[in-house]
Amino acid sequence: MKVSSIKVDPYLNVDAGTMNPKEHGEVFVLDDGGEVDLDLGNYERYLNITLTRENNITTGKIYQHVIERERKGDYLGKTVQVVPHITDAIQDWIEKVARIPVDDTNEVPDVCIIELGGTVGDIESMPFVEAMTQLRRRAGKHNFLQIHVSYVPVVNGEQKTKPTQQAIKAVRSAGLIPDLIACRCERNLEIPAVDKIARFCQVDVEQVIVVRDMPSIYQVPLLLEQQGLIPLLNDILKLEKLSPSSALVAKGHHTWTQWKTLTTTENHYYDTVTIALVGKYIDLHDSYLSVIKSLEHSAMRCKRKLQLEWVDSEHLEQSTCEKDPAKFHKAWHNVCTAAGILVPGGFGHRGTEGMIAAAKWARENRTPFLGICLGMQIAVIEFARNVCGVTDASSEEFNDGSAERVIMFMPEVDKRTMGATMRLGLRLTHFQAGSEWSRLRALYGEKDDILERHRHRYEVNPAYIERLEQGGLSFIGKDDKAERMEIIELKDHPWFVGVQFHPEYLSRVLDPSRPYLGFVAASAGVLEGITREQLRIVSEKEVVVNGVNGVNGVNGVNGVNGVNGFKEGGRF
């Protein structure tokens, strides 16, 4: 099937761009620059689709839309109310966005999955619950299915179904009638518990789906298939009437075979690869969700078990840990013993000296290193200080008064307005002449240009480029005007790469992000083999695509959404 997805977040923010990662988790960025809820990243990774900012609905967006219409006089003097104006706006938004093509067929989706965030009974969710109740009637028979997700806790060894019963009772009283009940639980539900949920929630036993914890989240689709989810969906939605093309069916079977092969063997990897993630938001791991997923995708491709060591960058600073030296020594032990060191994106001065120290260790001790966005800027500062003799090198973000601002505020960015004012979305990066030696470029298939998603306000100061290059730091990738530094790489190092973009946003389960794949492969000691395999994959894709599309080349069937016809499924 061609499947799209929408996430509803009942908060008043217009988007997720200004939210604290330690409170809400990471901000996920889309091709169009939309700063959205992290769940849209899950949808793109699992479904291999490319969504837009309109696929994330918030209370703020809906109210802003309705108020703007009211100000223009669109409601013809009527009293504007939650019902019907807000609820109608929600339904209209969903119906419009559900028809936007999101995959490489460039056709209207067959199915749209809507996730209504929040909890049953939350006051801010009620307009959306009412809208969904009305949407069931508007959609018509066999066009609407509701899955209610409920947690089944274990208390003193007994599985408690009462919270699920009460939740279903509440959602029914609001007008939503669950067709399926997905029960989240640590272990398999006992038969009496399933019977009790079915009986008191007025569904058949087959309509109770047990979503227990699995060794890997990537094995959950297999669990759902085993419980007969597909026949249930067919029965309620009559999906067999859609008659997908034979090409789409063949592609689906191929993807499913690849997925099962990759995920079922994951538990049998005996060799591990240890990665130290040096960040400032590690109290909430969801702050780096896409980073974690990219590392997992890459580790599976390299046939390794990922061992992730979380290192608070502040703990690498001795001055911060004077009262608790154990934290300092433990943090440095994790960095020094890791097979690879990753410094991800972030904002603000806190913990940056610890990140600089970690980058210095990786460079001097030939430990594979990957810097993302802020992490790349950190690597440039470290190199300027310790190799190029710019001892006071800093960033304008950390120290406005620094005389050696190696990292500067982007001149065209608004310093006062915070929401959606960064350099955002899909941008072109050009590999520079003379970078044929680059290990990263080889993983991209020796392409001249790549497309990746960005989210930043600061960049490398052009005034320091010549001095940094003379010291041995290679700026192998720049923007389309050759003004912005996009990629750094050290030539005589096993893997020392920094990228200004966020490659984790385009990583897929069956198609890992290239910077992450190279980093994990170098950390695991298999970079040469992975590079050969990747070049073969790219070569085979080009033969197939060129044979099918002729003059369109790597445009694929989704090229109309790309840049200069180079887009293939959202990335090279």
C-alpha positions in Angstrom: 0.0 0.0 0.0 0.9 3.7 -0.3 0.8 4.9 3.3 0.9 8.4 4.8 0.9 9.5 8.4 -0.2 12.4 10.5 0.7 13.3 14.1 -1.7 15.4 16.3 0.0 17.1 19.2 -2.5 18.9 21.5 -0.1 21.6 22.8 -0.4 25.3 21.9 3.0 25.6 20.2 2.7 26.2 16.5 5.6 23.7 16.0 8.2 21.9 18.1 11.1 24.2 17.1 11.3 26.2 20.4 10.8 23.3 22.8 13.5 22.1 25.2 14.9 18.7 24.1 15.2 17.6 27.8 11.4 18.2 28.1 10.0 17.1 24.8 12.7 15.1 23.1 14.4 16.0 19.8 13.0 18.3 17.2 12.7 16.5 13.9 13.3 18.4 10.7 11.7 17.6 7.4 12.7 18.3 3.8 10.6 21.5 3.7 12.2 22.8 6.9 9.3 21.9 9.2 10.4 21.5 12.8 8.1 18.8 14.1 7.4 16.2 16.7 10.0 13.3 16.9 7.3 10.8 16.0 7.3 12.0 12.4 10.9 10.7 12.3 9.6 7.3 13.3 7.0 7.4 10.5 9.6 8.3 7.9 12.0 5.7 9.0 9.5 2.9 9.2 7.5 3.7 6.1 10.3 5.1 4.0 8.3 8.2 3.1 8.9 11.9 3.0 6.4 14.0 5.0 5.8 17.8 5.2 5.2 20.2 8.0 1.5 19.9 7.4 1.7 16.2 8.6 2.1 17.6 12.1 -1.0 19.2 13.5 -0.9 21.2 16.8 -3.6 23.1 18.7 -1.6 26.2 17.9 -1.6 25.6 14.2 -5.4 24.9 14.1 -6.3 27.9 16.3 -4.0 30.2 14.3 -5.6 29.0 11.1 -9.2 29.5 12.3 -8.4 32.9 13.8 -6.7 34.1 10.6 -9.9 33.0 8.7 -12.1 34.8 11.2 -10.0 38.0 10.8 -10.5 37.9 7.0 -14.2 37.5 7.4 -14.4 33.9 6.1 -17.1 33.0 8.6 -19.6 35.7 7.4 -20.3 37.2 10.8 -21.0 33.9 12.6 -19.9 33.2 16.2 -16.7 31.2 15.9 -16.7 28.2 18.2 -14.8 25.1 19.0 -17.7 23.1 17.5 -18.1 23.3 14.6 -15.3 25.6 13.4 -12.3 24.1 15.2 -13.4 20.5 14.7 -14.3 21.2 11.0 -10.8 22.8 10.5 -9.2 19.7 12.0 -11.1 17.3 9.7 -10.5 19.5 6.6 -6.8 19.6 7.4 -6.6 15.8 7.8 -8.5 15.1 4.6 -6.3 17.6 2.6 -2.9 16.3 4.0 -3.9 12.6 3.8 -4.0 13.0 0.0 -0.5 14.5 -0.4 1.9 12.0 -2.1 4.7 11.0 0.3 6.6 8.2 -1.5 8.4 7.5 -4.7 5.2 6.7 -6.6 4.2 10.3 -6.4 0.6 9.1 -6.1 -2.2 9.8 -3.6 -1.8 7.5 -0.5 -4.1 4.5 0.0 -4.1 4.8 3.8 -3.3 7.5 6.3 -2.4 6.6 9.8 -3.3 9.4 12.3 -1.7 9.4 15.8 -3.7 11.4 18.3 -1.3 12.3 21.0 -2.0 13.0 24.6 -4.2 11.0 27.0 -7.9 10.2 27.1 -9.5 12.8 29.3 -6.9 15.6 28.8 -8.9 18.8 28.3 -6.6 20.0 25.5 -7.3 16.8 23.5 -11.1 17.1 23.5 -11.5 19.1 20.3 -9.4 16.5 18.5 -11.4 13.6 20.0 -14.6 15.2 18.9 -13.2 15.9 15.4 -12.1 12.2 15.1 -15.6 11.1 16.2 -17.1 13.3 13.4 -14.4 12.1 10.9 -15.6 8.5 11.3 -19.0 9.5 10.0 -17.6 11.7 7.3 -15.2 9.0 6.1 -18.0 6.4 5.8 -18.1 2.7 6.3 -14.9 0.7 5.8 -12.9 3.9 5.6 -12.2 4.5 9.3 -10.5 2.3 11.9 -9.6 3.2 15.4 -6.8 1.5 17.4 -6.8 2.4 21.1 -3.3 2.0 22.7 -3.3 1.2 26.4 -0.6 0.2 28.9 -1.2 -3.0 31.0 0.9 -2.7 34.1 2.0 -5.6 36.3 1.4 -5.1 40.1 2.9 -7.7 42.5 3.1 -10.1 39.6 -0.5 -9.7 38.4 -1.4 -8.1 35.1 -3.9 -5.3 35.8 -6.6 -4.7 33.1 -8.6 -2.1 35.0 -6.7 1.0 33.6 -7.5 -0.3 30.1 -11.1 -0.9 30.9 -11.5 2.7 32.3 -9.7 4.3 29.4 -11.9 2.5 26.8 -15.0 3.5 28.8 -13.8 7.1 28.8 -13.1 7.2 25.0 -16.4 5.5 24.2 -18.3 8.2 26.3 -16.5 10.8 24.1 -17.8 9.1 21.0 -14.9 7.1 19.7 -15.5 3.4 19.4 -12.2 1.3 19.3 -12.0 -1.3 16.6 -8.8 -2.8 17.9 -7.1 -2.5 21.3 -3.3 -2.5 21.3 -2.0 -3.5 24.8 1.5 -2.4 25.6 3.1 -4.7 28.2 6.5 -5.9 29.3 5.7 -9.6 28.8 3.0 -11.5 26.9 -0.5 -11.1 28.2 -2.0 -14.1 30.0 -5.1 -15.6 28.4 -7.4 -14.5 31.3 -6.2 -10.9 31.0 -6.9 -10.9 27.2 -10.4 -12.4 27.8 -11.2 -9.8 30.5 -10.2 -6.9 28.3 -12.3 -8.3 25.4 -15.3 -8.9 27.6 -15.4 -5.6 29.4 -14.3 -3.5 26.4 -16.9 -5.1 24.1 -14.6 -6.5 21.5 -13.7 -9.9 20.2 -10.6 -11.6 21.6 -9.0 -11.4 18.1 -9.3 -7.6 18.4 -7.0 -7.4 21.4 -3.4 -7.0 20.0 -0.6 -7.7 22.5 2.4 -5.4 21.8 4.9 -6.8 24.3 8.5 -5.7 24.7 10.7 -7.2 22.1 14.5 -7.7 22.0 14.6 -5.0 19.3 11.9 -2.5 18.3 12.5 -3.4 14.7 11.0 -6.9 15.5 7.6 -5.4 16.4 6.2 -5.6 12.9 6.9 -9.3 12.9 5.0 -9.6 16.3 2.0 -7.8 14.8 2.0 -10.0 11.7 2.0 -13.2 13.9 -1.1 -12.0 15.7 -3.0 -11.6 12.5 -3.1 -7.8 12.3 -3.2 -7.8 8.5 -6.4 -9.9 8.2 -8.0 -7.7 10.8 -7.2 -4.6 8.9 -8.5 -6.2 5.7 -11.7 -7.2 7.3 -12.5 -3.8 8.7 -11.1 -1.5 5.9 -11.6 -3.9 2.9 -8.1 -3.2 1.7 -8.3 -5.9 -0.9 -10.5 -3.5 -3.0 -7.6 -1.1 -3.4 -5.8 -3.4 -6.0 -2.3 -2.1 -5.8 -0.1 -2.4 -8.9 2.0 -5.5 -9.3 5.2 -3.4 -9.1 4.1 -2.0 -5.7 3.2 -5.5 -4.5 6.6 -6.8 -5.6 8.4 -3.9 -3.9 6.5 -4.5 -0.7 7.4 -8.2 -0.7 11.1 -7.4 -1.3 11.1 -4.8 1.5 9.4 -7.2 3.9 11.9 -9.9 3.1 14.8 -7.5 3.7 13.3 -6.3 6.9 12.8 -9.8 8.3 16.3 -10.9 7.3 17.9 -7.9 8.9 15.9 -7.9 12.2 15.7 -11.6 12.9 19.5 -12.0 12.7 20.1 -8.9 14.9 20.1 -11.0 18.1 22.8 -13.3 16.8 25.5 -10.6 16.5 28.3 -11.5 18.9 30.7 -8.7 18.2 29.9 -5.3 19.7 30.8 -1.8 18.7 31.1 0.7 21.6 30.2 4.3 20.8 30.6 7.2 23.3 27.8 9.8 22.7 29.1 13.0 24.2 26.1 15.3 24.6 24.4 17.8 26.9 20.9 16.5 27.0 21.6 12.9 28.0 19.1 12.9 30.9 16.4 12.3 28.3 17.6 9.9 25.6 14.8 10.9 23.3 16.7 14.2 22.9 18.9 12.2 20.5 16.3 9.8 19.1 17.3 10.1 15.4 21.0 9.8 16.3 20.3 6.6 18.2 18.3 5.2 15.4 21.0 6.1 12.8 23.6 4.3 15.0 21.3 1.2 15.2 20.7 1.2 11.5 24.4 1.4 10.8 25.3 -1.2 13.4 22.9 -3.7 11.9 24.4 -3.1 8.4 27.8 -3.7 9.9 26.5 -6.9 11.7 27.4 -5.5 15.1 25.6 -5.1 18.4 25.6 -1.4 19.4 26.9 -0.6 22.9 26.1 3.1 23.5 27.8 4.9 26.3 26.1 8.1 27.4 28.6 10.7 28.4 27.5 14.0 29.9 29.9 16.5 28.3 30.0 18.6 31.5 31.5 15.6 33.3 34.5 15.8 31.0 35.3 19.3 32.5 37.3 19.0 35.7 36.1 22.3 37.0 32.5 21.1 36.8 33.2 17.9 38.7 35.4 19.3 41.5 33.0 18.1 44.1 32.4 14.7 42.5 35.7 13.6 40.8 34.2 10.1 40.3 31.9 11.5 37.5 34.9 13.1 35.8 37.0 9.9 35.8 34.0 7.7 34.8 33.2 10.0 31.9 36.8 10.0 30.6 37.0 6.2 31.0 34.0 5.8 28.7 35.5 8.2 26.2 39.0 6.7 26.2 37.8 3.1 26.0 35.1 3.7 23.2 35.7 2.4 19.7 34.2 5.7 18.4 33.3 9.1 19.7 30.2 11.0 18.6 29.4 14.7 19.4 25.8 15.5 18.2 24.0 18.8 17.7 22.9 21.1 20.5 22.7 24.7 21.5 24.4 27.0 24.1 27.7 27.1 25.9 27.1 24.6 28.6 29.3 21.5 28.3 31.1 22.6 25.1 34.6 22.6 26.7 34.0 18.9 27.5 33.0 18.3 23.9 36.2 20.1 22.7 38.3 17.9 25.0 36.6 14.7 23.6 37.3 15.8 20.0 40.9 16.5 20.9 41.2 13.0 22.3 39.7 11.4 19.2 42.0 13.4 16.8 45.2 12.7 18.7 44.5 9.1 19.5 43.1 8.2 16.1 39.8 7.2 17.5 36.9 7.4 14.9 35.0 10.6 15.4 31.8 12.1 14.0 30.6 15.6 14.7 27.1 16.6 13.8 26.2 20.3 13.5 27.5 21.7 16.8 29.8 18.7 16.9 31.4 19.8 13.6 31.8 23.3 15.0 33.4 21.9 18.1 35.9 19.9 16.0 36.8 23.1 14.1 37.4 25.1 17.3 39.5 22.3 18.7 41.6 22.1 15.6 42.0 25.9 15.5 43.2 26.0 19.1 45.5 23.0 19.2 46.8 22.7 15.7 46.6 26.2 14.1 47.7 28.1 17.2 44.4 30.2 17.5 44.5 29.7 21.3 41.4 31.8 22.0 39.3 30.2 19.2 35.6 30.1 20.2 32.1 30.5 18.8 30.0 33.6 18.8 27.3 31.4 20.4 29.6 30.7 23.4 31.3 34.1 23.7 30.1 37.2 22.0 33.2 39.1 23.0 35.7 36.6 21.7 38.3 38.1 19.3 38.8 34.8 17.6 35.2 33.8 16.5 36.0 30.8 14.4 32.3 30.0 14.5 30.0 32.9 13.6 26.3 33.7 13.6 24.9 33.4 10.1 24.5 36.9 8.9 21.0 36.5 7.3 19.4 34.8 10.3 17.0 36.7 12.6 18.6 37.1 16.1 15.4 38.1 17.8 12.7 35.8 16.5 13.3 32.2 17.6 10.7 30.1 15.8 11.6 28.8 12.4 14.4 31.3 11.8 17.3 28.9 11.4 18.7 27.5 8.2 16.3 24.6 7.9 15.4 21.7 5.6 16.8 20.0 2.6 19.9 21.7 1.1 22.5 20.8 -1.5 26.1 20.1 -0.6 28.9 20.0 -3.2 31.9 17.9 -2.7 35.0 20.0 -3.6 37.6 19.3 -6.3 40.4 17.3 -4.9 38.3 15.4 -2.3 38.3 12.1 -4.3 40.3 10.6 -1.4 37.4 11.2 1.0 36.1 8.1 2.8 32.8 9.8 3.3 32.4 10.7 -0.4 33.1 7.1 -1.3 30.1 6.0 0.9 27.9 8.5 -1.0 28.9 6.7 -4.2 31.5 9.2 -5.3 28.7 11.7 -6.0 29.5 15.4 -6.7 26.4 16.6 -4.9 24.3 15.3 -2.0 21.1 16.4 -0.3 20.8 16.5 3.5 18.6 18.2 6.0 19.9 21.2 8.1 19.0 23.0 11.3 21.5 25.6 12.5 22.1 29.3 13.2 25.9 29.3 13.3 28.6 28.4 10.8 32.3 28.3 10.3 33.7 31.8 9.8 35.1 32.1 6.2 37.9 34.4 7.5 39.6 31.3 9.1 39.2 28.8 6.3 42.6 29.3 4.7 44.4 29.1 8.0 42.5 25.9 9.0 43.2 24.3 5.6 46.9 25.1 5.9 46.9 23.3 9.2 45.5 20.2 7.5 41.7 20.4 8.0 40.0 19.7 4.7 36.7 21.3 3.9 35.6 18.7 1.4 31.9 19.8 1.2 30.5 23.3 0.7 27.0 24.7 -0.1 25.9 25.5 -3.6 27.5 29.0 -3.5 30.8 27.6 -1.9 30.3 30.1 0.9 29.3 27.7 3.8 31.4 24.9 5.1 29.3 21.7 5.1 31.8 18.8 5.6 35.2 18.6 7.3 37.5 15.5 7.1 41.0 14.7 8.2 42.9 12.9 5.5 45.4 10.9 7.7 42.9 9.6 10.2 40.9 6.4 10.3 37.7 8.5 10.4 37.5 12.1 11.6 34.4 13.7 10.0 32.2 16.6 10.8 29.0 17.6 9.0 27.1 20.9 9.4 23.8 19.1 8.4 21.9 16.5 10.4 22.2 13.2 8.4 20.3 11.3 11.1 17.0 12.8 9.8 17.3 10.8 6.5 18.6 7.5 7.9 16.4 4.5 7.2 16.3 1.0 8.7 17.3 -0.6 5.3 19.3 2.4 4.1 21.6 3.9 6.9 22.8 7.4 6.8 26.3 7.6 5.1 28.1 9.6 7.8 26.8 7.3 10.5 27.4 4.2 8.5 31.1 5.2 7.8 31.6 6.2 11.5 30.2 2.9 12.9 32.0 0.8 10.2 35.3 2.6 11.1 34.7 2.0 14.8 34.0 -1.6 14.1 37.1 -2.0 11.8 35.0 -2.9 8.7 35.0 0.4 6.8 36.8 -1.0 3.7 34.3 -3.8 3.3 31.3 -1.6 3.9 32.6 1.0 1.4 32.9 -1.7 -1.3 29.4 -3.0 -0.5 28.0 0.6 -0.6 29.6 1.4 -4.0 28.1 -1.8 -5.4 24.6 -0.9 -4.1 24.8 2.6 -5.6 26.1 1.2 -8.9 23.2 -1.3 -9.1 20.6 1.4 -8.2 22.0 3.6 -11.0 21.7 0.8 -13.6 18.1 0.1 -12.6 17.0 3.7 -12.4 18.7 4.7 -15.6 17.2 1.7 -17.4 13.7 2.6 -16.2 13.7 6.4 -16.4 16.1 7.1 -19.3 16.9 10.8 -19.5 15.6 11.3 -16.0 18.6 9.4 -14.6 18.6 9.3 -10.8 15.5 11.4 -10.8 13.4 8.4 -10.0 9.6 8.7 -9.9 9.8 11.3 -7.1 12.1 13.7 -8.9 9.5 16.4 -9.1 10.0 17.1 -5.4 13.8 17.0 -5.6 16.5 19.6 -6.4 17.5 19.7 -10.0 15.9 16.3 -10.5 18.4 14.5 -8.2 16.1 13.3 -5.4 15.5 9.6 -5.0 13.2 8.8 -2.1 14.3 11.9 -0.1 18.0 11.4 -0.4 20.8 10.2 -2.7 
